[in-house]
Amino acid sequence: MALYRKYRPASFAEVVGQEHVTQPLSVALDSGRINHAYLFSGPRGCGKTSSARIMARSLNCVNGPTSTPCGVCPSCVSLAPGGPGNLDVTELDAASHRGVDDMRELRDRAYYAPAESRYRVFIIDEAHMITTEGSNALLKIVEEPPEHLIFIFATTEPEKVINTIRSRTHHYPFRLLTPMAMRGLLERTVEAEQAQVDDAVYPLVIRSGGGSPRDSLSILDQLLAGAGPDGLSYEQAVALLGVTNDSLLDAAVEALASEDYAAMFATVDDVIEGGFEPRQFALDLLNRLRDLMVVRTVHDAMNHGLVDVPSGREAVLSEQAARFSPDQLARMAALTNDGLSDMRGATSARLLLEVMCAKLMLPTAAAGSISGAESVAAAAPASPAAPARGGSSDSEEKKPARRFERKSVREQREREQREREERERQQRQQERERQQRQQERERQAESPRTESPQEVAQSEAPQAQPAAESAAEPEREEAGEEASTSVVEHQQSIVEQWPEIRRAIFEANARTGVMIAEARVLEETPEALTLGHHTGALATRLSAPEHAEVIAQAITQVTGAQVTVSCVIGTRVPARTAASENTADADTEEEEPARPEPRAPGGWVAPQLPPEPGTTAPVREPEPEKKPEPPRRRWQERAARGNPYARPGQQPPPPEPEEPSDYSGRDPYAGMADSVPLPPEPEPDDAAPEHEAPPSMPTPTPGPPVEESEEDVEESFAREAAEGEGSADRRDQRTVAIELLQEQLGAKLV
């Protein structure tokens, strides 16, 4: 029989290392405070099922319920370790009986009264394996069981038991045995077996068992089974368990203490050649480092049971611990633990073990090299240029921080820097301009008379200079040049800053800012500014005091000049005089393109009559270059010209005189709305063909023969349609649109 079954405890007094559970259970049994359900939880092999059997034996003893069963009554004999058992105590493995049908069968059996005992006890092992449906099927009887029924659940994972069952049980947690308690159990078992075991074997068994009594007894049973007539030796135990020999661990610790790389890698080679598992060697080395750390930091740790070592090894461990500092031992233990994690499932375990050993020896050597480098740096003389480069060193210290800053932060910083530089540049420019204007005012105040730009131009023109000028002529000429130069420079500054002035006007008065959007600077003097607007209503409104004052204040805010503002109709810039052309800067103001020729109300161009005798024909300004327009259809061309029925050579009717209108009562935005062209009128259905005139119209008198261009030919085609009488088109927009789609695109009305 296996040792863990043969030496299973028969009472709570024989249970080892679980006094925190056995003592309260014994008190409850002796006092008769019995609950209907218990939950025993804990690691595997720590005595949960054995304690459940002891509980059932104590409940059904003839002298019970009692914590000390008599052991002679039929119930105690049948429930003793190795006994046959009885019908009133049922053990169920929930790992194989976990379904709802199994729980229903158990529930049906539980209602029957015990056959020969005081209680009917159900011991359910691995209770966490029961399904949710099975637990719900068992829940009702666990809530309200009969008086003769007691449940004992045993599990390694109590959190997986449903709360409705766990809350109705008395929960007793079991735990693993301490090394001292485990050593006592092993020694008593070896003594009962009358076997000879080397004293150095017990630490190996305890470490391999991991604190579980059942696992430790199973390992001891294996070792005793393979022992010879002389007993179990340390070498046999090491060979069977696969643990690392103490000689290899001592060699590794010695190499770490002496910082001998060759000895460390030779030890690793001995581990591999000896057939030991590299990960097992790392685990044993970690345990040795732990023992050394405890011995180094805790006084008399071995006598207090904190370190379990074979007899005669205490002096060796104390000597090894004295060669390291606590910090070194803690650091090496942490590195070994990390190496263990890396070697889990690795294919080249030896390589990882050697890397781990190199890391274990690295900290001490690295610390020595770092300290040596610091001493060399401290002994090096300081550079004589270092104090003078303090500023550059500060900037170099800031560079790494900027190098790793986020992109958004860097862009924000660069944008703010650009804005700051732009503001500084504008302030410097405004300051220079302000100083120049101040100097100009001072020169003008000192000068007895300041000539206007027109006078300066006339004085500089060769035909206007008399031959008998006095000696004061150069002085007047110089004064005129200075005045014209100041005017041109000031006007250039206004034009250059006009967008900024418009923004200032809009911020001060949004209504004035909207009206001045299409205004243009025509003429400017140090005291007055003349603006031009192509809409008469807006020009009148801008000349009003409330709007002119807003514009003047904005100009003062931006340029610092005090001017009076007026606005006229038209945006054509007057021609420069000779003096202004000579004194102006390279940036000249563009002239307004020439106005288009006047058109009659019908839309055609008014013919230019020949000049009368004795008069000079006015010089026509060249028309601005027209941008090419996309091709349009003929009816669109005719509609754009205003009169689709005019014939070539037909004289236009005289223009009707415009009625004077007063804009004072109109809305200032009316002009803007009127300036938007209306959509073209649709071509009537009854219009005459384009290539011939209606017979009812009189033949027009042909004009003088002129050479017609392509554009004139198209206009002549449009005028041919004007011979016939027009009729009012009373169709609505939808009808016109449908007819146009049918005519031009061939669409059909569905």
C-alpha positions in Angstrom: 0.0 0.0 0.0 1.2 3.5 -0.8 2.6 5.5 2.1 0.1 8.4 1.7 -2.8 5.8 2.1 -1.2 3.7 4.7 -0.4 6.6 7.0 -3.6 8.6 6.4 -4.8 10.2 9.7 -7.7 8.6 11.5 -8.6 11.6 13.8 -8.1 15.3 13.9 -5.3 14.8 16.4 -3.2 13.0 13.7 -3.7 15.7 11.0 -0.3 17.5 10.6 0.0 21.2 10.0 -3.7 22.1 9.9 -4.3 23.1 13.4 -6.3 26.2 12.3 -8.9 23.9 10.9 -8.9 20.8 13.2 -9.1 22.8 16.4 -12.4 24.7 15.7 -13.9 21.5 14.1 -13.1 19.6 17.3 -14.7 22.2 19.5 -17.8 22.2 17.3 -18.1 18.4 17.5 -17.7 18.3 21.2 -20.2 21.0 21.8 -22.8 19.6 19.4 -23.0 22.6 17.1 -23.3 20.7 13.9 -24.0 22.5 10.6 -25.7 20.8 7.6 -23.0 21.8 5.0 -19.2 22.3 5.2 -16.7 23.5 2.5 -13.1 22.4 2.7 -10.8 24.2 0.3 -7.0 24.2 -0.2 -4.1 23.0 -2.5 -4.0 19.5 -3.7 -2.8 16.8 -1.2 -3.1 18.9 1.9 -5.7 16.7 3.7 -9.1 17.9 2.6 -10.7 14.5 1.8 -9.0 12.9 4.8 -10.5 15.5 7.1 -13.9 15.0 5.5 -13.7 11.3 6.3 -12.6 12.1 9.9 -15.6 14.4 10.2 -18.0 11.7 9.0 -16.4 9.2 11.4 -16.7 11.6 14.3 -20.3 12.3 13.6 -21.4 8.7 13.4 -19.3 7.3 16.3 -21.3 5.6 19.0 -19.9 8.1 21.5 -20.4 11.0 19.1 -20.6 13.5 17.9 -17.1 13.7 19.2 -13.7 14.9 18.1 -12.1 11.6 19.3 -13.8 8.6 17.8 -13.6 5.4 19.7 -12.3 3.4 16.8 -14.0 0.1 17.9 -17.7 0.7 17.0 -18.9 -0.5 13.6 -19.1 3.0 12.2 -15.5 3.8 13.3 -14.2 0.5 11.9 -15.9 0.9 8.6 -14.7 4.5 8.2 -11.1 4.0 9.4 -8.3 4.4 6.9 -8.4 1.3 4.7 -11.8 0.4 6.0 -14.7 -1.0 3.8 -17.0 2.0 4.3 -20.8 1.9 4.9 -24.0 2.9 3.2 -24.6 6.0 5.2 -21.4 7.8 4.0 -21.2 8.4 0.3 -18.1 9.8 -1.6 -18.8 11.4 -5.0 -16.2 12.5 -7.5 -17.7 15.6 -9.1 -15.1 15.6 -11.8 -16.9 12.5 -13.3 -20.4 13.1 -11.9 -21.0 16.8 -12.7 -24.2 16.9 -14.7 -27.7 17.8 -13.7 -28.8 14.2 -13.9 -26.2 13.1 -11.4 -27.2 15.8 -9.0 -30.9 14.9 -9.3 -30.0 11.3 -8.5 -28.0 12.4 -5.5 -30.8 14.6 -4.3 -33.3 11.7 -4.5 -31.1 9.4 -2.5 -30.4 12.1 0.1 -34.0 12.2 1.3 -33.8 8.6 2.6 -33.0 8.1 6.3 -29.6 6.5 7.3 -29.6 2.8 7.5 -27.5 2.3 10.7 -25.8 5.6 11.5 -26.8 8.8 13.1 -26.2 11.0 10.0 -26.2 10.4 6.3 -23.1 12.2 5.0 -22.3 13.1 1.3 -18.6 13.9 0.6 -18.4 15.7 -2.8 -14.8 15.9 -4.0 -13.8 18.5 -6.6 -17.0 20.4 -6.0 -16.0 23.2 -8.4 -16.5 20.8 -11.3 -20.2 20.6 -10.9 -22.0 22.4 -13.7 -24.3 25.4 -13.1 -27.3 23.4 -13.9 -26.2 20.6 -11.5 -25.5 23.1 -8.8 -29.0 24.6 -9.2 -30.5 21.2 -9.1 -28.7 20.5 -5.8 -29.4 24.0 -4.4 -32.8 23.3 -2.9 -31.8 20.4 -0.7 -28.6 22.2 0.4 -30.9 25.1 1.5 -33.4 23.1 3.4 -32.0 19.6 4.0 -33.5 16.9 6.3 -32.2 16.7 9.9 -30.2 13.5 9.1 -28.4 14.9 6.1 -24.9 16.6 6.0 -22.9 17.8 3.0 -19.1 18.1 2.9 -17.7 19.8 -0.2 -14.0 19.6 -1.0 -12.4 21.7 -3.7 -9.2 23.3 -4.8 -11.0 26.4 -6.3 -13.7 27.6 -3.9 -14.3 30.7 -6.0 -15.9 28.5 -8.7 -18.5 27.1 -6.4 -21.7 29.1 -7.0 -22.4 31.7 -4.3 -25.8 30.3 -3.4 -24.2 27.1 -2.2 -21.0 28.6 -0.8 -23.0 31.1 1.3 -24.8 28.2 3.0 -21.7 26.3 4.2 -19.1 26.6 6.9 -15.9 27.3 5.0 -12.5 26.0 6.3 -9.4 26.8 4.2 -6.5 24.2 4.3 -2.9 25.2 3.4 0.4 23.6 2.7 2.8 22.3 5.4 5.8 24.2 6.6 9.2 22.6 6.0 9.6 21.9 9.7 6.2 20.2 9.9 6.9 18.2 6.8 10.2 17.1 8.1 8.6 15.7 11.2 6.0 13.9 9.2 8.7 12.3 7.0 10.9 11.3 9.9 7.9 9.6 11.6 7.0 7.8 8.4 10.6 6.6 7.9 10.8 5.5 11.5 7.5 3.6 11.1 8.8 1.9 8.0 12.1 1.1 9.8 14.2 2.4 6.9 17.6 4.1 6.8 17.6 7.5 5.1 20.5 9.9 4.8 19.8 13.2 6.6 20.6 15.2 3.4 17.7 13.5 1.6 15.0 15.2 3.7 15.5 18.7 2.3 15.4 17.3 -1.2 12.1 15.5 -0.6 10.6 18.5 1.1 11.6 20.8 -1.7 10.4 18.4 -4.3 7.1 17.9 -2.5 6.3 21.6 -2.4 4.6 21.5 1.0 2.0 18.9 0.1 1.9 15.9 2.5 0.6 13.5 -0.1 3.2 14.5 -2.8 6.0 14.4 -0.2 5.0 10.9 1.0 4.7 9.7 -2.6 8.3 10.9 -3.4 9.6 9.3 -0.2 7.8 6.1 -1.1 9.5 6.1 -4.5 12.9 6.7 -3.0 12.5 4.0 -0.4 11.3 1.6 -3.0 14.6 2.0 -4.9 16.9 2.1 -1.9 19.4 -0.8 -1.3 20.1 -2.7 1.9 22.3 0.1 3.2 19.4 2.6 3.1 18.7 5.7 1.0 21.8 7.8 0.3 22.1 11.4 -0.9 23.6 10.4 -4.3 20.7 8.0 -5.0 18.1 10.7 -4.1 19.8 13.3 -6.3 19.9 10.8 -9.2 16.3 9.8 -8.9 14.8 13.3 -8.2 16.9 15.1 -10.9 17.8 17.9 -8.6 21.2 19.6 -8.7 24.0 18.3 -6.6 25.2 20.6 -3.7 28.7 20.5 -5.1 27.6 22.2 -8.4 25.7 24.8 -6.4 28.7 25.4 -4.2 30.9 25.8 -7.3 28.5 28.3 -8.8 28.3 30.4 -5.6 32.1 30.4 -5.4 32.4 31.6 -8.9 30.0 34.4 -8.2 31.8 35.4 -5.1 35.2 35.5 -6.8 33.9 37.0 -10.0 35.5 34.1 -12.0 33.9 33.9 -15.4 35.8 30.7 -16.3 34.7 28.8 -13.2 31.1 29.9 -13.8 31.0 28.6 -17.4 32.8 25.5 -16.4 30.1 24.8 -13.8 27.4 25.3 -16.4 29.3 22.7 -18.6 29.4 20.3 -15.7 25.6 20.7 -15.3 25.0 19.9 -18.9 27.5 17.0 -19.0 26.0 15.5 -15.8 22.6 15.3 -17.4 20.9 17.9 -15.2 18.1 20.0 -16.5 19.3 23.6 -17.0 16.0 25.0 -15.7 16.2 22.8 -12.6 19.7 24.0 -12.0 18.5 27.6 -12.2 15.7 26.8 -9.8 18.0 25.2 -7.3 20.4 28.1 -7.6 17.6 30.5 -6.8 16.7 28.5 -3.7 20.4 28.6 -2.7 20.5 32.4 -3.2 17.3 32.7 -1.1 18.9 30.7 1.8 22.1 32.8 1.6 20.0 36.0 1.7 18.1 34.8 4.8 21.2 33.7 6.6 22.9 37.0 5.7 20.1 39.2 6.9 18.5 37.2 9.8 20.6 36.4 12.9 20.5 32.7 13.8 18.1 31.9 11.0 18.9 28.2 10.8 18.1 27.6 14.5 14.8 29.4 14.0 13.8 27.1 11.2 13.9 29.7 8.4 16.5 27.7 6.5 16.3 23.9 6.1 19.8 22.5 5.6 21.3 19.1 6.3 23.3 18.8 9.4 26.9 19.9 8.9 26.1 22.3 6.2 25.3 25.3 8.5 29.0 26.5 8.5 29.2 26.3 4.7 26.1 28.4 4.2 27.2 31.0 6.7 30.6 31.3 5.1 29.1 31.7 1.6 26.5 34.3 2.9 29.3 36.4 4.4 31.0 36.9 1.0 28.0 38.8 -0.4 26.1 41.9 0.6 22.3 41.8 1.0 22.0 44.0 -2.1 24.1 41.7 -4.2 22.1 38.6 -3.1 18.8 40.3 -3.8 19.9 41.5 -7.2 21.2 38.0 -8.2 18.0 36.4 -7.0 15.9 38.7 -9.1 18.1 38.1 -12.2 17.8 34.3 -11.7 14.0 34.6 -11.4 13.9 36.4 -14.7 16.1 33.8 -16.3 13.7 31.1 -15.1 10.9 32.8 -16.9 12.9 33.0 -20.1 13.8 29.3 -20.0 10.2 28.2 -19.8 9.6 26.3 -23.0 12.9 27.4 -24.6 14.6 25.2 -27.2 18.2 26.3 -26.3 18.1 26.1 -22.5 21.9 25.9 -22.2 22.4 29.2 -24.0 19.8 31.0 -21.9 21.5 29.5 -18.7 24.8 30.9 -19.8 23.4 34.3 -20.5 21.8 34.3 -17.1 25.1 33.4 -15.4 26.8 36.2 -17.3 24.2 38.7 -16.1 24.7 37.4 -12.5 28.4 38.3 -12.7 27.9 41.5 -14.6 26.6 43.9 -11.9 29.8 43.7 -9.8 32.1 44.2 -12.7 30.0 46.9 -14.2 29.9 48.8 -10.9 33.7 48.6 -10.7 34.1 49.9 -14.3 31.6 52.7 -13.8 33.3 53.9 -10.6 36.7 53.8 -12.4 35.3 55.9 -15.2 33.9 58.4 -12.7 37.3 58.7 -11.0 39.0 59.3 -14.3 36.5 62.0 -15.2 36.9 63.7 -11.9 40.7 63.7 -12.2 40.6 65.1 -15.7 41.5 68.9 -15.8 38.6 71.2 -16.6 38.7 72.9 -20.1 39.6 76.6 -19.9 36.9 77.4 -22.4 34.2 75.8 -20.3 33.3 78.9 -18.2 33.0 81.0 -21.3 30.6 78.5 -22.9 28.1 78.4 -20.1 25.3 79.6 -22.4 26.0 77.0 -25.0 26.1 74.3 -22.5 22.7 75.3 -21.2 21.3 75.2 -24.7 22.9 71.8 -25.3 21.2 70.5 -22.1 17.8 71.7 -23.5 18.2 70.0 -26.9 17.5 66.5 -25.8 14.2 67.6 -24.2 13.2 69.3 -27.4 14.3 66.4 -29.5 11.9 64.0 -27.9 8.9 66.3 -27.5 5.7 65.5 -29.2 5.0 66.7 -32.8 2.0 68.7 -31.8 4.0 70.5 -29.0 6.9 71.2 -31.4 4.6 72.6 -34.1 2.8 74.8 -31.5 6.1 76.1 -30.2 7.4 76.8 -33.7 4.1 78.5 -34.7 4.3 80.7 -31.6 7.9 81.6 -32.4 7.0 82.6 -36.0 4.1 84.7 -34.8 6.3 86.4 -32.2 9.0 87.2 -34.8 6.3 88.5 -37.2 4.9 90.8 -34.6 8.3 92.1 -33.7 9.1 92.7 -37.4 5.8 94.5 -37.9 6.4 96.6 -34.8 9.9 97.5 -36.1 8.5 98.4 -39.5 5.7 100.5 -38.0 8.3 102.3 -35.7 10.4 103.1 -38.7 7.4 104.4 -40.7 6.3 106.4 -37.7 9.7 108.0 -37.4 9.8 108.8 -41.1 6.4 110.4 -40.9 7.5 112.4 -37.9 10.6 113.6 -39.8 8.4 114.5 -42.8 6.1 116.6 -40.6 9.0 118.3 -39.0 10.4 119.2 -42.5 7.0 120.3 -43.7 6.6 122.5 -40.6 10.1 124.1 -41.2 9.4 124.7 -44.9 7.4 127.9 -45.6 5.3 126.3 -48.3 4.6 122.8 -49.4 3.6 122.3 -52.9 1.1 119.7 -54.1 2.2 116.8 -56.2 0.5 118.5 -59.3 2.5 121.7 -58.8 5.7 119.7 -58.3 5.0 117.8 -61.5 4.4 121.0 -63.4 7.5 122.6 -61.9 9.6 119.6 -63.0 8.1 119.3 -66.5 10.5 120.8 -69.1 7.8 122.7 -71.0 6.6 124.4 -67.8 10.0 125.7 -66.6 10.5 129.3 -67.7 14.0 130.3 -68.9 14.2 133.2 -66.5 13.8 131.4 -63.1 15.4 133.1 -60.1 17.9 131.5 -57.7 15.0 130.3 -55.5 14.0 127.8 -58.1 16.2 124.9 -56.9 14.9 125.4 -53.4 11.2 125.1 -54.5 12.1 122.1 -56.6 13.7 120.4 -53.6 10.8 121.2 -51.4 8.4 119.8 -54.0 10.4 116.6 -54.3 10.4 116.0 -50.6 6.6 116.6 -50.4 5.9 114.3 -53.3 8.2 111.7 -51.8 6.5 111.8 -48.5 3.1 111.5 -50.1 4.1 108.5 -52.3 5.8 106.7 -49.3 2.7 107.3 -47.2 0.4 106.1 -49.9 2.5 103.0 -50.4 2.3 102.3 -46.7 -1.5 102.7 -46.7 -1.8 100.4 -49.7 0.5 97.8 -48.3 -1.3 97.8 -45.0 -4.8 98.1 -46.5 -5.8 94.4 -45.6 -4.8 95.1 -42.0 -6.7 98.4 -42.1 -9.8 96.5 -43.4 -9.6 94.0 -40.6 -9.3 96.8 -38.0 -12.4 98.5 -39.6 -14.4 95.2 -39.5 -13.5 94.6 -35.9 -14.5 98.2 -35.0 -17.8 98.2 -37.0 -18.9 95.1 -38.9 -21.3 97.1 -41.1 -18.6 99.5 -42.2 -16.3 96.6 -42.8 -18.8 95.0 -45.2 -19.4 98.2 -47.2 -15.7 98.9 -47.6 -14.9 95.4 -48.9 -14.9 96.7 -52.5 -13.5 100.1 -51.8 -10.1 101.2 -53.2 -7.5 103.8 -52.3 -7.6 106.5 -55.0 -5.7 109.4 -53.5 -4.0 110.1 -50.2 -2.3 113.1 -48.7 -0.9 113.5 -45.2 -4.3 115.1 -44.1 -6.9 113.4 -46.3 -7.6 110.0 -47.9 -9.9 109.5 -50.9 -11.5 106.1 -51.4 -13.3 104.9 -54.5 -16.3 102.6 -54.7 -18.1 101.4 -57.9 -21.5 101.6 -56.1 -22.9 105.1 -55.6 -25.0 104.2 -52.6 -22.1 102.6 -50.7 -19.8 105.5 -51.6 -22.3 108.0 -50.2 -22.7 105.9 -47.0 -19.0 105.6 -46.6 -18.6 109.3 -46.8 -21.1 109.8 -43.9 -19.5 110.9 -40.6 -20.3 107.7 -38.7 -18.5 105.5 -41.2 -15.7 107.9 -42.2 -14.8 108.3 -38.6 -14.5 104.5 -38.1 -12.2 104.3 -41.2 -10.1 107.2 -40.0 -9.7 105.6 -36.5 -8.7 102.3 -38.0 -6.0 104.0 -40.2 -4.7 105.8 -37.1 -4.6 102.6 -35.2 -2.6 100.8 -37.9 -0.4 103.5 -39.4 -0.6 106.3 -36.8 -1.6 108.8 -39.5 -4.4 111.4 -38.7 -6.4 111.7 -41.9 -9.9 112.7 -43.0 -11.7 110.1 -45.1 -14.0 110.6 -48.1 -15.4 108.2 -50.7 -16.3 108.9 -54.3 -17.9 106.9 -57.1 -15.4 105.0 -59.3 -12.3 103.0 -58.6 -10.0 104.3 -61.4 -6.7 105.5 -59.9 -5.5 108.9 -61.3 -2.4 108.9 -63.5 0.8 109.6 -61.8 2.6 112.9 -62.3 6.2 113.1 -63.4 7.3 114.0 -60.0 5.6 111.1 -58.3 7.0 108.7 -60.9 10.5 110.0 -60.2 10.2 109.8 -56.4 8.0 106.6 -56.0 9.5 103.4 -54.9 9.8 100.3 -57.1 6.4 99.1 -56.0 3.9 101.2 -58.1 0.2 101.0 -57.8 -1.7 99.3 -60.5 -4.1 101.4 -62.5 -7.8 100.5 -62.7 -8.6 98.8 -66.0 -10.4 101.0 -68.5 -14.2 101.1 -68.2 -16.1 99.3 -70.9 -17.7 101.4 -73.6 -21.2 102.7 -72.9 -24.0 100.5 -73.9 -27.5 101.4 -74.9 -30.4 100.1 -72.9 -30.9 97.3 -75.5 -27.4 96.0 -74.8 -25.5 96.8 -78.0 -22.4 99.0 -78.1 -23.1 102.6 -78.9 -21.3 103.6 -82.1 -18.5 106.2 -82.0 -19.3 109.2 -84.2 -16.5 110.8 -86.2 -15.1 114.0 -84.6 -16.3 117.3 -85.8 -14.0 119.5 -87.8 -11.7 121.6 -85.7 -11.9 119.2 -82.7 -9.5 116.6 -81.5 -10.8 113.1 -81.2 -10.6 111.7 -77.7 -7.9 109.1 -77.2 -9.5 105.8 -76.2 -7.8 103.9 -73.5 -6.9 100.4 -74.4 -9.4 97.8 -73.3 -8.2 95.3 -70.7 -7.2 91.9 -71.9 -10.2 89.7 -71.8 -9.9 86.2 -70.4 -11.1 83.4 -72.7 -14.6 82.3 -71.8 -16.1 78.9 -72.3 -18.1 78.5 -75.5 -21.7 79.4 -75.2 -24.7 78.8 -77.3 -26.1 81.5 -79.6 -29.2 82.2 -77.5 -27.0 82.6 -74.5 -24.8 85.1 -76.4 -27.9 87.0 -77.5 -29.4 87.0 -74.0 -26.0 88.2 -72.6 -26.0 91.2 -74.9 -29.5 92.3 -73.7 -31.3 92.5 -77.1 -31.5 89.2 -79.0 -33.5 90.8 -81.8 -31.1 93.6 -82.9 -30.1 93.6 -86.6 -26.7 94.7 -88.0 -26.6 98.4 -88.8 -29.8 99.2 -86.9 -29.4 102.5 -85.0 -30.1 102.0 -81.3 -32.9 104.1 -79.7 -31.6 107.1 -77.7 -30.9 106.4 -74.1 -33.7 107.4 -71.7 -32.6 110.0 -69.2 -32.0 108.5 -65.8 -34.3 109.9 -63.1 -32.4 111.4 -60.2 -32.7 109.3 -57.2 -32.1 110.1 -53.6 -30.1 107.3 -51.8 -30.6 108.7 -48.4 -33.8 106.7 -47.8 -32.6 103.5 -49.4 -31.1 100.5 -47.7 -27.3 100.7 -48.0 -27.2 97.1 -49.3 -29.7 97.8 -52.1 -26.8 98.7 -54.5 -25.1 95.5 -53.9 -28.3 93.5 -54.7 -28.9 95.6 -57.9 -25.4 95.0 -59.1 -26.1 91.3 -59.5 -27.1 90.6 -63.1 -30.5 89.0 -63.7 -30.7 85.6 -65.4 -31.1 85.7 -69.2 -34.6 85.7 -70.7 -35.5 82.5 -72.5 -35.7 82.6 -76.2 -39.3 82.8 -77.4 -40.8 80.0 -79.5 -42.1 82.3 -82.2 -38.8 84.2 -82.8 -37.7 84.6 -86.3 -35.0 82.4 -87.7 -31.5 83.5 -87.2 -30.5 83.6 -90.9 -33.4 85.7 -92.2 -35.5 88.7 -91.0 -39.4 88.7 -90.8 -40.9 90.1 -94.0 -43.0 92.6 -92.0 -39.9 94.5 -90.7 -38.6 97.4 -92.8 -35.2 97.0 -94.4 -32.6 98.7 -92.2 -30.4 101.4 -93.6 -26.9 99.9 -94.0 -24.2 101.7 -92.2 -20.8 102.6 -93.5 -18.8 99.5 -94.7 -16.6 98.3 -91.9 -14.5 95.3 -91.5 -16.3 93.0 -89.2 -14.6 90.7 -86.8 -15.8 87.3 -85.7 -17.5 88.8 -82.7 -19.2 91.4 -84.9 -20.5 88.7 -87.1 -22.1 86.9 -84.1 -23.6 90.2 -83.1 -25.0 90.7 -86.6 -26.7 87.4 -86.4 -28.3 88.5 -83.1 -29.5 91.7 -84.6 -31.2 90.0 -87.5 -33.7 88.6 -85.1 -34.7 92.1 -84.0 -36.6 92.9 -87.2 -39.7 91.1 -86.2 -42.1 92.2 -83.6 -41.5 90.7 -80.2 -44.3 89.2 -78.2 -44.5 89.0 -74.4 -43.5 85.6 -73.1 -46.1 84.6 -70.5 -44.8 81.1 -69.8 -43.7 80.2 -66.3 -40.1 79.2 -65.5 -40.9 75.5 -65.3 -42.4 75.5 -68.8 -39.5 77.4 -70.3 -37.0 75.0 -68.6 -38.8 71.9 -70.0 -39.0 73.3 -73.5 -35.3 74.2 -73.4 -34.4 70.6 -72.3 -36.5 69.2 -75.1 -35.0 71.5 -77.7 -31.3 71.4 -76.7 -31.0 67.9 -75.2 -33.7 66.0 -77.0 -35.4 65.1 -73.7 -38.9 63.8 -73.7 -41.6 64.6 -71.1 -42.8 61.4 -69.4 
